[in-house]
Amino acid sequence: MNEIEKHCKYVSSRGIAQNCDVYPSEIISDRNTLNLNDYNNIKNDDKVYVVTSALNIFTKYVLPSLEENNIKIKLVTGACVIGAPYEISNYHRINYVKRFFVQSKSIICWFMLKEYHSLFFVLTKSGLFTSEFSPQRLPCLSIFKSEIRIRLLE
């Protein structure tokens, strides 16, 4: 984790990315490319961060390898103004909900962060959960197993 994010008092997409087991070496919002080398060593139960706009590349090149090796991950996406799951599905013409939760057993859950908004979503095989961040009390997120715990800052 870089020095600036280490001392962050509020939730930031980059800070959340850097708390994942696997994340891009360079996080640039709305980037539609993916350095595949960043995703070479994914292990079972890893938290994997992908910039939302590069989800199609992840789905095409990384996900099949995870499926082939029976690796299950917690997917975390963010750093994009395009919303997930529906807007990015329409934009890429890929039904990500179906791809991740019907056609694949490799995605345990999908944590979605919406850039410039105070919304946070968790999608699992059992459904979609939403949490709105209060501007008065910003939550600190910590990903544990396949659930999200929100601890409000005092």
Contact map, one row per residue, 1 for C-alpha under 8 A:
1110110000000010011000000000000000000000000000000000000000000000000000000000000000000000000000000000000000000000000000000000000000000000000000000000000000
1111110000000000000000000000000000000000000000000000000000000000000000000000000000000000000000000000000000000000000000000000000000000000000000000000000000
1111111000000000000000000000000000000000000000000000000000000000000000000000000000000000000000000000000000000000000000000000000000000000000000000000000000
0111111100000000000000000000000000000000000000000000000000000000000000000000000000000000000000000000000000000000000000000000000000000000000000000000000000
1111111100000110000000000000000000000000000000000000000000000000000000000000000000000000000000000000000000000000000000000000000000000000000000000000000000
1111111100000010000000000000000000000000000000000000000000000000000000000000000000000000000000000000000000000000000000000000000000000000000000000000000000
0011111110000000000000000000000000000000000000000000000000000000000000000000000000000000000000000000000000000000000000000000000000000000000000000000000000
0001111111110010000000000000000000000000000000000000000000000000000000000000000000000000000000000000000000000000000000000000000000000000000000000000000000
0000001111100000000000000000000000000000000000000000000000000000000000000000000000000000000000000000000000000000000000000000000000000000000000000000000000
0000000111110000000000000000000000000000000000000000000000000000000000000000000000000000000000000000000000000000000000000000000000000000011100000000000000
0000000111111011000000000000000000000000000000000000000000000000000000000000000000000000000000000000000000000000000000000000000000000000011110000000000000
0000000101111111000000000000000000000000000000000000000000000000000000000000000000000000000000000000000000000000000000000000000000000000000000000000000000
0000000000111111100000000000000000000000000000000000000000000000000000000000011000000000000000000000000000000000101000000000000000000000000000000000000000
0000100000011111110000000010000000000000000000000000000000000000000000000000001000000000000000000000000000000000000000000000000000000000000000000000000000
1000110100111111111000000000000000000000000000000000000000000000000000000000000000000000000000000000000000000000000000000000000000000000000000000000000000
0000000000111111111100000000000000000000000000000000000000000000000000000000000000000000000000000000000000000000000000000000000000000000000010000000000000
0000000000001111111100100000000000000000000000001000000000000000000000000001000000000000000000000000000000000000000000000000000000000000000000000000000000
1000000000000111111110100000000000000000000000000000000000000000000000000000000000000000000000000000000000000000000000000000000000000000000000000000000000
1000000000000011111110000000000000000000000000000000000000000000000000000000000000000000000000000000000000000000000000000000000000000000000000000000000000
0000000000000001111111100000000000000000000001111000000000000000000000000000000000000000000000000000000000000000000000000000000000000000000000000000000000
0000000000000000011111100000000000000000000001110000000000000000000000000000000000000000000000000000000000000000000000000000000000000000000000000000000000
0000000000000000000111110000000000000110010001111000000000000000000000000000000000000000000000000000000000000000000000000000000000000000000000000000000000
0000000000000000110111111000000000000110000000011100000000000000000000000000000000000000000000000000000000000000000000000000000000000000000000000000000000
0000000000000000000001111110000001100110000000001100000000000000000000000000000000000000000000000000000000000000000000000000000000000000000000000000000000
0000000000000000000000111110000000000100000000000000000000000000000000000000000000000000000000000000000000000000000000000000000000000000000000000000000000
0000000000000000000000011111000000000000000000000000000000000000000000000000000000000000000000000000000000000000000000000000000000000000000000000000000000
0000000000000100000000011111100000000000000000000010000000000000000000000000001000000000000000000000000000000000000000000000000000000000000000000000000000
0000000000000000000000000111111000000000000000000010000000000000000000000000001000000000000000000000000000000000000000000000000000000000000000000000000000
0000000000000000000000000011111000000000000000000010000000000000000000000000001100000000000000000000000000000000000000000000000000000000000000000000000000
0000000000000000000000000001111100000000000000000011110000000000000000000000001111000000000000000000000000000000000000000000000000000000000000000000000000
0000000000000000000000000001111111000000000000000010110000000000000000000000000100000000000000000000000000000000000000000000000000000000000000000000000000
0000000000000000000000000000011111000000000000000010110000000000000000000000000000000000000000000000000000000000000000000000000000000000000000000000000000
0000000000000000000000000000001111100000000000000000010010000000000000000000000000000000000000000000000000000000000000000000000000000000000000000000000000
0000000000000000000000010000001111110000000000000000010011000000000000000000000000000000000000000000000000000000000000000000000000000000000000000000000000
0000000000000000000000010000000011111110000000000000000000000000000000000000000000000000000000000000000000000000000000000000000000000000000000000000000000
0000000000000000000000000000000001111111000000000000000000001100000000000000000000000000000000000000000000000000000000000000000000000000000000000000000000
0000000000000000000000000000000000111111000000000000000000000000000000000000000000000000000000000000000000000000000000000000000000000000000000000000000000
0000000000000000000001111000000000111111100000000000000000000000000000000000000000000000000000000000000000000000000000000000000000000000000000000000000000
0000000000000000000001110000000000111111110000000000000000000100000000000000000000000000000000000000000000000000000000000000000000000000000000000000000000
0000000000000000000000000000000000011111110000000000000000000000000000000000000000000000000000000000000000000000000000000000000000000000000000000000000000
0000000000000000000000000000000000000111111000000000000000000000000000000000000000000000000000000000000000000000000000000000000000000000000000000000000000
0000000000000000000001000000000000000011111101010000000000000000010000000000000000000000000000000000000000000000000000000000000000000000000000000000000000
0000000000000000000000000000000000000000111111000000000000000000000000111000000000000000000000000000000000000000000000000000000000000000000000000000000000
0000000000000000000000000000000000000000011111000000000000000000000000111000000000000000000000000000000000000000000000000000000000000000000000000000000000
0000000000000000000000000000000000000000001111100000000000000000000000111100000000000000000000000000000000000000000000000000000000000000000000001000000000
0000000000000000000111000000000000000000011111110000000000000000000000011100000000000000000000000000000000000000000000000000000000000000000000000000000000
0000000000000000000111000000000000000000000011111000000000000000000000001111000000000000000000000000000000000000000000000000000000000000000000000000000000
0000000000000000000111100000000000000000010001111100000000000000000000001111000000000000000000000000000000000000000000000000000000000000000000000000000000
0000000000000000100101110000000000000000000000111110000000000000000000000011110000000000000000000000000000000000000000000000000000000000000000000000000000
0000000000000000000000110000000000000000000000011111011001000000000000000011110000000000000000000000000000000000000000000000000000000000000000000000000000
0000000000000000000000000011111100000000000000001111111000000000000000000000111100000000000000000000000000000000000000000000000000000000000000000000000000
0000000000000000000000000000010000000000000000000111111000000000000000000000111101010001000000000000000000000000000000000000000000000000000000000000000000
0000000000000000000000000000011100000000000000000011111100000000000000000000000101000001000000000000000000000000000000000000000000000000000000000000000000
0000000000000000000000000000011111000000000000000111111111000000000000000000000000000000000000000000000000000000000000000000000000000000000000000000000000
0000000000000000000000000000000000000000000000000111111111100000000000000000000000000000000000000000000000000000000000000000000000000000000000000000000000
0000000000000000000000000000000000000000000000000000111111110000000000000000000000000000000101000000000000000000000000000000000000000000000000000000000000
0000000000000000000000000000000011000000000000000000011111111100000000000000000000000000000000000000000000000000000000000000000000000000000000000000000000
0000000000000000000000000000000001000000000000000100011111111110000000000000000000000000000000000000000000000000000000000000000000000000000000000000000000
0000000000000000000000000000000000000000000000000000001111111111000000000000000000000000000000000000000000000000000000000000000000000000000000000000000000
0000000000000000000000000000000000000000000000000000000111111111000000000000000000000000000000000000000000000000000000000000000000000000000000000000000000
0000000000000000000000000000000000010000000000000000000011111111100000000000000000000000000000000000000000000000000000000000000000000000000000000000000000
0000000000000000000000000000000000010010000000000000000011111111110000000000000000000000000000000000000000000000000000000000000000000000000000000000000000
0000000000000000000000000000000000000000000000000000000001111111111000000000000000000000000000000000000001000000000000000000000000000000000000000000000000
0000000000000000000000000000000000000000000000000000000000111111111100000000000000000000000000000000000000000000000000000000000000000000000000000000000000
0000000000000000000000000000000000000000000000000000000000001111111110000000000000000000000000000000000000000000000000000000000000000000000000000000000000
0000000000000000000000000000000000000000010000000000000000000111111111110000000000000000000000000000000001000000000000000000000000000000000000000000000000
0000000000000000000000000000000000000000000000000000000000000011111111110000000000000000000000000000000111000000000000000000000000000000000000000000000000
0000000000000000000000000000000000000000000000000000000000000001111111100000000000000000000000000000000000000000000000000000000000000000000000000000000000
0000000000000000000000000000000000000000000000000000000000000000111111100000000000000000000000000000000000000000000000000000000000000000000000000000000000
0000000000000000000000000000000000000000000000000000000000000000011111110000000000000000000000000000000011000000000000000000000000000000000000000000000000
0000000000000000000000000000000000000000001110000000000000000000011111111000000000000000000000000000000001000000000000000000000000000000000000000000000000
0000000000000000000000000000000000000000001111000000000000000000011001111100000000000000000000000000000011110000000000000000000000000000000000000000000000
0000000000000000000000000000000000000000001111110000000000000000000000111110000000000000000000000000000001111000000000000000000000000000000000000000000000
0000000000000000000000000000000000000000000011110000000000000000000000011111000000000000000000000000000000111110000000000000000000000000000000000100000000
0000000000000000000000000000000000000000000000111100000000000000000000001111100000000000000000000000000000111110000000000000000000000000000000000000000000
0000000000000000100000000000000000000000000000111100000000000000000000000111110000000000000000000000000000000111100000000000000000000000000000000000000000
0000000000000000000000000000000000000000000000001111000000000000000000000011111000000000000000000000000000000111100000000000000000000000000000000000000000
0000000000001000000000000000000000000000000000001111000000000000000000000001111100000000000000000000000000000001111000000000000000000000000000000000000000
0000000000001100000000000011110000000000000000000011000000000000000000000000111110000000000000000000000000000000111000000000000000000000000000000000000000
0000000000000000000000000000111000000000000000000011100000000000000000000000011111100000000000000000000000000000011000000000000000000000000000000000000000
0000000000000000000000000000010000000000000000000000000000000000000000000000001111100000000000000000000000000000011100000000000000000000000000000000000000
0000000000000000000000000000010000000000000000000001100000000000000000000000000111110011000000000000000000000000010000000000000000000000000000000000000000
0000000000000000000000000000000000000000000000000000000000000000000000000000000111111111000000000000000000000000010000000000000000000000000000000000000000
0000000000000000000000000000000000000000000000000001000000000000000000000000000001111111100000000000000000000001010000000000000000000000000000000000000000
0000000000000000000000000000000000000000000000000000000000000000000000000000000000111111100000011000000000000001000000000000000000000000000000000000000000
0000000000000000000000000000000000000000000000000000000000000000000000000000000000111111110000100000000000000000000000000000000000000000000000000000000000
0000000000000000000000000000000000000000000000000000000000000000000000000000000001111111111000000000000000000000000000000000000000000000000000000000000000
0000000000000000000000000000000000000000000000000001100000000000000000000000000001111111111110000000000000000000000000000000000000000000000000000000000000
0000000000000000000000000000000000000000000000000000000000000000000000000000000000011111111111110000000000000000000000000000000000000000000000000000000000
0000000000000000000000000000000000000000000000000000000000000000000000000000000000000111111111100000000000000000000000000000000000000000000000000000000000
0000000000000000000000000000000000000000000000000000000000000000000000000000000000000011111111000000000000000000000000000000000000000000000000000000000000
0000000000000000000000000000000000000000000000000000000100000000000000000000000000000001111111000000000000000000000000000000000000000000000000000000000000
0000000000000000000000000000000000000000000000000000000000000000000000000000000000000001111111100000000000000000000000000000000000000000000000000000000000
0000000000000000000000000000000000000000000000000000000100000000000000000000000000000000111111110010000000000000000000000000000000000000000000000000000000
0000000000000000000000000000000000000000000000000000000000000000000000000000000000000100110011111110000000000000000000000000000000000000000000000000000000
0000000000000000000000000000000000000000000000000000000000000000000000000000000000001000100001111111000000000000000000000000000000000000000000000000000000
0000000000000000000000000000000000000000000000000000000000000000000000000000000000001000000000111111110000000000000000000000000000000000000000000000000000
0000000000000000000000000000000000000000000000000000000000000000000000000000000000000000000000111111111000000000000000000000000000000000000000000000000000
0000000000000000000000000000000000000000000000000000000000000000000000000000000000000000000001111111111100000000000000000000000000000000000000000000000000
0000000000000000000000000000000000000000000000000000000000000000000000000000000000000000000000011111111111100000000000000000000000000000000000000000000000
0000000000000000000000000000000000000000000000000000000000000000000000000000000000000000000000001111111110100000000000000001100000000000000000000000000000
0000000000000000000000000000000000000000000000000000000000000000000000000000000000000000000000001111111110000000000000000000000000000000000000000000000000
0000000000000000000000000000000000000000000000000000000000000000000000000000000000000000000000000111111110000000000000000000000000000000000000000000000000
0000000000000000000000000000000000000000000000000000000000000000001000000000000000000000000000000011111111100000000000000000000000000000000000000000000000
0000000000000000000000000000000000000000000000000000000000000000001001010000000000000000000000000001111111110000000000000000000000000000000000000000000000
0000000000000000000000000000000000000000000000000000000000000010011001111000000000000000000000000001000111110000000000000000000000000000000000000000000000
0000000000000000000000000000000000000000000000000000000000000000000000011110000000000000000000000001100111111100000000000000000000000000000000000000000000
0000000000000000000000000000000000000000000000000000000000000000000000011110000000000000000000000000000011111100000000000001100000000000000000000100000000
0000000000000000000000000000000000000000000000000000000000000000000000001110000000000000000000000000000000111110000000000111100000000000000000000100000000
0000000000000000000000000000000000000000000000000000000000000000000000000111100000000000000000000000000000111111000000000111000000000000000000000000000000
0000000000000000000000000000000000000000000000000000000000000000000000000111100000000000000000000000000000001111100000011110000000000000000000000000000000
0000000000000000000000000000000000000000000000000000000000000000000000000001110000011000000000000000000000000111110000011110000000000000000000000000000000
0000000000001000000000000000000000000000000000000000000000000000000000000001111000000000000000000000000000000011111000111000000000000000000000000000000000
0000000000000000000000000000000000000000000000000000000000000000000000000000011111110000000000000000000000000001111111110000000000000000000000000000000000
0000000000001000000000000000000000000000000000000000000000000000000000000000011110000000000000000000000000000000111110000000000000000000000000000000000000
0000000000000000000000000000000000000000000000000000000000000000000000000000000010000000000000000000000000000000011111000000000000000000000000000000000000
0000000000000000000000000000000000000000000000000000000000000000000000000000000000000000000000000000000000000000011111100000000000000000000000000000000000
0000000000000000000000000000000000000000000000000000000000000000000000000000000000000000000000000000000000000000010111110000000000011100000000000000000000
0000000000000000000000000000000000000000000000000000000000000000000000000000000000000000000000000000000000000000110011111000000001111000000000000000000000
0000000000000000000000000000000000000000000000000000000000000000000000000000000000000000000000000000000000000011110001111100000001111000000000000000000000
0000000000000000000000000000000000000000000000000000000000000000000000000000000000000000000000000000000000000011100000111110000111100000000000000000000000
0000000000000000000000000000000000000000000000000000000000000000000000000000000000000000000000000000000000001111000000011111000111000000000000000001000000
0000000000000000000000000000000000000000000000000000000000000000000000000000000000000000000000000000000000001111000000001111111110000000000000000000000000
0000000000000000000000000000000000000000000000000000000000000000000000000000000000000000000000000000100000011100000000000111111100000000000000000000000000
0000000000000000000000000000000000000000000000000000000000000000000000000000000000000000000000000000100000011000000000000011111000000000000000000000000000
0000000000000000000000000000000000000000000000000000000000000000000000000000000000000000000000000000000000000000000000000011111100000000000000000000000000
0000000000000000000000000000000000000000000000000000000000000000000000000000000000000000000000000000000000000000000000000011111110000000000000000000000000
0000000000000000000000000000000000000000000000000000000000000000000000000000000000000000000000000000000000000000000000001111011111000000000000000000000000
0000000000000000000000000000000000000000000000000000000000000000000000000000000000000000000000000000000000000000000000001110001111100000000000000000000000
0000000000000000000000000000000000000000000000000000000000000000000000000000000000000000000000000000000000000000000000111100000111110000000000000000000000
0000000000000000000000000000000000000000000000000000000000000000000000000000000000000000000000000000000000000000000000111000000011111000000000000000000000
0000000000000000000000000000000000000000000000000000000000000000000000000000000000000000000000000000000000000000000001110000000001111100000000000000000000
0000000000000000000000000000000000000000000000000000000000000000000000000000000000000000000000000000000000000000000001110000000000111110111000000000000000
0000000000000000000000000000000000000000000000000000000000000000000000000000000000000000000000000000000000000000000001000000000000011111111000000000000000
0000000000000000000000000000000000000000000000000000000000000000000000000000000000000000000000000000000000000000000000000000000000001111110000000000000000
0000000000000000000000000000000000000000000000000000000000000000000000000000000000000000000000000000000000000000000000000000000000000111110000000000000000
0000000000000000000000000000000000000000000000000000000000000000000000000000000000000000000000000000000000000000000000000000000000001111111000000000000111
0000000001100000000000000000000000000000000000000000000000000000000000000000000000000000000000000000000000000000000000000000000000001111111100000000000110
0000000001100000000000000000000000000000000000000000000000000000000000000000000000000000000000000000000000000000000000000000000000001100111110000000011110
0000000001100000000000000000000000000000000000000000000000000000000000000000000000000000000000000000000000000000000000000000000000000000011111000000011110
0000000000100001000000000000000000000000000000000000000000000000000000000000000000000000000000000000000000000000000000000000000000000000001111100001111000
0000000000000000000000000000000000000000000000000000000000000000000000000000000000000000000000000000000000000000000000000000000000000000000111110001110000
0000000000000000000000000000000000000000000000000000000000000000000000000000000000000000000000000000000000000000000000000000000000000000000011111111100000
0000000000000000000000000000000000000000000000000000000000000000000000000000000000000000000000000000000000000000000000000000000000000000000001111111100000
0000000000000000000000000000000000000000000010000000000000000000000000000000000000000000000000000000000000000000000000000000000000000000000000111110000000
0000000000000000000000000000000000000000000000000000000000000000000000000100000000000000000000000000000000011000000000000000000000000000000000111111000000
0000000000000000000000000000000000000000000000000000000000000000000000000000000000000000000000000000000000000000000000000000000000000000000000111111100000
0000000000000000000000000000000000000000000000000000000000000000000000000000000000000000000000000000000000000000000000000100000000000000000011110111110000
0000000000000000000000000000000000000000000000000000000000000000000000000000000000000000000000000000000000000000000000000000000000000000000011110011111000
0000000000000000000000000000000000000000000000000000000000000000000000000000000000000000000000000000000000000000000000000000000000000000001111000001111100
0000000000000000000000000000000000000000000000000000000000000000000000000000000000000000000000000000000000000000000000000000000000000000001110000000111110
0000000000000000000000000000000000000000000000000000000000000000000000000000000000000000000000000000000000000000000000000000000000000000111100000000011111
0000000000000000000000000000000000000000000000000000000000000000000000000000000000000000000000000000000000000000000000000000000000000000111100000000001111
0000000000000000000000000000000000000000000000000000000000000000000000000000000000000000000000000000000000000000000000000000000000000000100000000000000111
